[in-house]
């Protein structure tokens, strides 16, 4: 059985003052039946790791460099994230792919660095609205998965997150049938690439909220969610975690 995962991506949001949300979330789920992961800005990783206390809450970064160290001003290595208290790192998010022109090969190199540092790589995939309308969504995510998954990826060190670009932060959500179709294709593709494909968790992301979480989590091969804005406040994220626990 794959253990469910509720992951929150704070993106470029949060300061020390917002760390009170960690206590609110852990108080709401003191003994969660699923894994909970928060990925704050790098400036908050160490403080968030301290703020969680003895709770099982996991902490992740939002990106890392493919190199361990060097003359890369403004970047952060996987080893640095690990040292700050992170156990995971989000890689290949559509905002990184678009804003920083990250290719599948770039994502694979970063994932390999994450694995080498002992981090779990949360590799993001997803089609644009034009690609969805053109009927190429399945082809797009298949190519992204094959190009972004590095050698040595296993169910223990890798999570896949399907996030249709057109659903991120827009309030628009694919139909249950569309989500099931993509997740099914990703599972089949993983079987072509890995021995332990059945153990890899595949998350759905894109305008997930308390009101639609239960319906999404009922879809086959949806093992949790990667949540953006709704993860910033415990009052919004805790009900999503609860819906996943009931799934």
Buried (B, 14 or more C-beta within 10 A) or exposed (E): EBEBBBBBBBBEBBEEEBBEBBBEBBEBBEEBEBBBBBBBBBEBBBBBBEBBEEBEBBBBBBBBBBBEEEEEEEBBBBBBBBEBBBBBBBBBBBBBBEEEEBEBEBBBBBBBBBBBBEBBBBBBBBBBBEBBEEEBBBEBBBBBBBBBBBEEBEBEBBBBBBBBBBBBEEEEBBEBEBBBBBBBBBBEBBEEEBEEBEBBBBBBBBBBBBEBBBEBBEBEBBBBBBBBBBBBEBEBBBBBBBBBBEB
